[in-house]
């Protein structure tokens, strides 16, 4: 049945509605990455050739999910696994995650310590909400992904720790130590988004031991304890000399205070399936379950059933992990090698050897210099130049909270082919050759 008269809906001046929204949501900054991605889509639609190194996602043509996992998802739908899942996750998946974690990372958690969610984002939000009260202090290094936004949402006080390229943009124990006494949450991510670097075992051990000692003091004083939010969603992808270490396996005494998040989005190229999990003390898991239950941030039941069966297949997991790592690594090394060739040829660029994740850190040392009479004042100007004149889409570290205008960018290889990478370097050279 249709209506003969259709009313065109109008909203008036946008500023009127916006002015009546909450102060918190009006102060929330949108994603710089999504803004750049939208600009690139416009260029591609207009016929431009772009090597898009901006998105932290995968092109299924180059990085399909495991064929066996796809079969299991289809089987789950066909068998009618389409109703609500339990709020804490399908039991078979929680058991599979506990066993996978013990097998892969050497830390055996009880099933009561496992909670399933729709990817990592609800878990990050849940960790902030479960630990922090308004005004509590949260420590996070920069560059890092979205901590500044979650701190704003939680109305927490940010303690920002700038990091250095010589440390792989990882925080050192010495940098963190002065802040541990007054903080409630410390955020760590390894392999790191956006840098593609891995924290060394000795540094992680020292940080965790400091947290354990700090919490012993707080126990004696009757003060709330310090938690560590440990994001290891890229831990499936680690290369070369780098090794991933899970806090509870490295320093078992820290287990009550560590909130570890993981999932299939990166390791299985399954960003759209939305299956993530958190491992933590059962008491915290129950509180987070209550919170996520109200949000409804559950992973779809068919995907949960399928992932449980896939994780239980040790051979399939190992085979795909090796194949996935090889595909990512060859792209990162092709990029790194190309920029190293440019550096050796005298161009003002450098990159950090890839260690993990799907990212490469590259510095275009162009701030304050001029190209064809155009002065490059900051990273935004450099990024725009590379996109407009070299067809190279990159994300400045400012999108990850680093304030310094030093020419550092994140390059992501999940959506490009080797041909895309190879064809981009002559265009980059042509632009750099016009340096005044």
N, C-alpha and C positions, 0 to 999 in steps of 0.2 A: 504494500500500500504506500503510495507516495503523496506528498502534499503539493497542492497546486501553487501555493505561495511559499517561496523560500526567502527567509530573511538573511541578508548579508550581515554577518556579525562584525562589529567594530569595537575597538578598545580605547580610542582616544589617544592622547599624547602618551608615548611610552614612558616618559619621565614621571607621569602621575602615578601609574601603577608601581613602578620601580621604587619610588620614594616611600611607599607604604610597606615594602617588604622588610624582613628582619635585617638588623644591622650586621649580623654574622654572615648571612648569605650575600649581602651586598658588598661585603668586604672580601669575599672569596674570589681569588684570582683564577681565571680560566687557564686552560692548558696551552702553553706556548707551542708544544709539539703539535697539537691538533690544528692550531692556527697555521703553522708552516705546512702541514700536510694538506690543508684545504687550498693553500696557495699553489702547491705543486699539482694538485688535481686539476686546477684551472689551467695551468700551463700545459699539462699533458692533453687536456681536452682541446686546447687550441693548436695542438700539433707539435709542441716542443718535445725534444728528446731530453729526458731527465733521468739521471741515475739517482733514484730515490733512496737515500740512506738515512731517512728520518724515522721510519716507523719501527717500533719494537714489536713487530708482528711478523708473520710468515706468509709468503705467497705459496699457496698450496701446490702450484705447478712445480716449484722447486723443493718445497718442504711439506709433502703430504703427511697426514697422521699415519701411524702404523696400519697397514692393511688389515691385520688381525683385529686391532681395536675397532676399526670401522665395521667389520663383520659383527663383532660383539655388540656394538651399539644398535645395529639393525636388528639383531636377534632379540635384544631387550625390548625394543619397541614392538616387534612382532609378537612377543610373548605377553604383551599387555602390561609392561612395567611403566605405566604412565600416570599413576596416582601420586599423591604427596609422598616424599621420602620422610623418614624420621627426622626430627629437627637437628639431631646431632650427626646424621648421616646413616646410610644403609650399613647395618652391622658388618656385613661381609666386606665392605670397603674399609671400614675402620680397622678390622682385623688385618686386611691385606696391607694397609698403610703401615701398621705397626710392624708387620713381618718384613716388608720392603725396607723400612728404615733400619731395622736391625741388620738386615743382609747387606744393604748398600752403605750405610754410614756408621755401623757399629754401635748403635745406641738402641737398646730394647726398652720400649715404652709399653705400659699396659694399655689395653684398648680404651680404658677410661680416660686416657690422656689424649685421645684423638678426636677431633671434631672436623667434619666436612663442611665446606662452604662453596659458594659459587665463585671460585677463583681466590686470588690473594687479597683483593681490595677489601672485601668485608672483614677479613681477618685483621688486616692492618688497622682498619677503623675500629674493630672490636678490641684490639689490644690497647689502643689509645684510650678508649672509653672505659675499659675494665680496670686500668691502672691509674689513670690521671684524674684528679679533681681540677677544677678551675684554678689557674695560677700555678699549678705544679710545674716543675722544670723537666723538660725533655731534651736530652743531648742527641744531636745528630751531626755527622760530618757533612760537608758540602764539597763537591757535588754529590747529591743523592736524590733518589726519586720520591717526590711528593711528600716528604716529611714536613716541609713548610706548610703545605695545605692541611695535612692532618692535624698538625699542631694548632693551626688557626681554628679548625672545626672543634677541636677539644678544648679551646680556650686555654691552652697551656702556654707556659713561657718557654720560648725556644732558646736553647744554648747551642749556638752554631759554631762548629769547629772546622775552619777552613783547612784543607789538606794540600799536599804538595805533589807535583808530578814525580819527583824523585822517590816518593813513597808509594807510587802507584795510585795516588789520590786516596789512599787508605789512612784512617786516623792511627796515630801511634799511641802506645800506652802513656807516654809522657804528655801528649796533648790532652788526653782524656782525664788523666789523674786529678787535676785541680777541680774538676766539675762533679766528680762522683759523689762527694759528700752531701751535696744539696739537691741532687736530681732524684727523680722517681722512675725515669725510663731512659734507657740508652739504646739507640737504634743502630744496628749493624747490618750490612748487606754484603754478601760475598758469594759468588762473583758479583761485582758491583755494576749496577745500572746507574750511571751511564758509561763507566770507564772501561768495562771489560777486564778489570784487574781483580786479583784474589788476595785476600789478607793472608799473611804468612803465619804458619803454625805458632812460632814463638811469640808473635805480637798478639794473636788471639788468646793464647794461653795466659799471657801476662795480664791482659784486660780482664779475662774471666776470673783469674785468681784475685785481682783487685776488687772485683764485684763481690766475690765470696767473703773476703776480709771485711769489706764495707758493711755487708749485711750481718756479719757476726757482731760488729760494733752496734749496729742498729737494733739487733735482737736484745743486747744487754741494756740498751737505752730505751727500749719499748717504742721505737720509731718505725713507721712504715718502711718496707724494704725497697731496694732498688731492683727493678726488672730490666732484662735485656730482651729487646725485640730483635730476633735474628731471622733475617730474610734469606733463605737459601733456594729460592725458586729457580735460580740459574745453575744450581750446583750439579745438575746433570751434564753441564757443558763446561768442562775444565780441560785445559790443554798444556802440553809441554811440561815444564818443571813444576807447574802449579798443582797443588793438592787441596781438596776441600776437606774441612774438618768440622764436624758437628759439635757444638759446645758440650752437650751432655756426655759425649764420648770422650772428649778431650779433657774436660775438668768435671768429673761426675758430681762434685759438691755443688756446682752451680745449677743443677737441674731444676730445683724448685723455683728459680727466679728467671728462667729462660723460656721465652715464647718463640718457638720456631715455626715459621710458615714455609710451606712447600706446595707443590701441585704439578699438574701435567702440562700446563700451558706452554712452557718453554722446552722442557726436555722431550716432550712428545709432539711438539709443534701443534698443540691442540688448544690454542687460545680461545677458540669459539665454543669449546665444549664446557667451559666454566666449571672445572673440578679442581678445587684446592683443599688444603687441609692445614691444621695447626696441631702442634704437639706441645703440651705444657702440663703443669700440675693439674690433677683431676679437679681440684677446687676451682681453679681459674677456668678450666674448660666448661664446667657447669654454669658459671656466671656468663661466659661468652655465649654458650648455647642459649641461655635465656634472652640475651640481647639480640643475637642473630635471628632467633625465633620470632621476635617482634618485627624485625625488618623483613623477614621472609627471604633472606639471602642464601637459599639452599641451592646446591647443585642439582640439576635435573636428575630425576630418579633413573631413567634409562642409562644415562652416562655413568652414574655411580655404579650401577650393576655391572656395566661393561668394563669399567676401569678396575673394579675389584678382580674380575677374572683375568684381566690383562696383567696386572701387577703380580698375580700369583704365578704367572708363567715366566719363570726366571730366565729361560733361554730367549724368549721373545723380547723381554725387556733389555737384556744384554745386547742382542743382535741389533735392535733398533737404536739403542744408545750409541753403539759404535758407528753405525751408519750416519746418524744425525750429527754426531760430533765431527765426523770427517767432512760432511757437507758444509757445516758452519766454519770449520777451521780453514778449509782451503780458500774460502772467500775472505776471511779475515787476514790470512797470510798473504793473499794476492794484494789486498789493499795496503797492508803494512809494507810489503816489499816494494810496491809502487811508490809510496811516500818516502821510503828510505832511499830509493833511487833518486828521487827529486832532491832530497836533502844532500846526498853525496854530490849531486850536480850543482849545488850551491843555491838552491831555491830555499826560501825562508819557511820551511815546513819540517815537522817531525812527528813521529807517532810512537806510542808505547807498544812494545811487543804484546800481541794478544795472549791472554791467559785464560779467559773464560767468557761465558755469556755469548751474546751475538753482537758485541760492540767493540769498536776500536776508538781510542782517544787520539785525536789528531790536533796539532797546533798549527794554525796558519798565522805566522808571526808578522802580521800586517798592520796592526793597530798603529796609527800615526803615520803610516806610509801612504803614498798616492799611486793610483793606477789611472793612466790616461788623464791626469789632471784632477781626478776625484780622490779627495782625502778620505781615508778609512778611519773613522773616529772610534769605532767600537766593534764588538762581535756581530751586532746586528747588521752593520754595514758590510762586514766581510761575508756573512751568510747570504745577504741579498746579492752581492757581487757574484759569488760562486753559483748561485741559483740562476740568476739572469744571464750571465755571460758564459758560464761553463756547464750549465745544466746539471749541477751537483747539489743535491738537497741534503743538508746537514743541520744538526741541532746544536745551538750554542750551550755551553755549560750554564749560562744564566737561567736556562729553563730548569735547571736542577739546583738552583739556590746559590751558585757560586757568583759572587758579585764582581770579581776581578775581570777586567776587560783585557785578557791576555791571549785571546785568539784560540782558546781550546774549544773543541767541538766533539760531539758524539756522532759516530757513524755506525749505522746498523745494517747488517747484511741479510736480514731475513726475507727481504722482498726483492732481491736482485740476483741476476745471473752473473757468471764470470765474464761473459761478453759485455754486460752492462758496466762492470768495473773497468775492464780493459779499455773500452771505448771512451770512458770518462777522463782518463789521464791526459790524452792529447789536448782535450779542451781545457783542462786545468793548467797545463803547461802554457797554452796559448795566452791565457789570462795573465799568468804570472810573468810572462815575457814582456808584458806591457808596463811593468813596475817602473815608475819614474825614478 
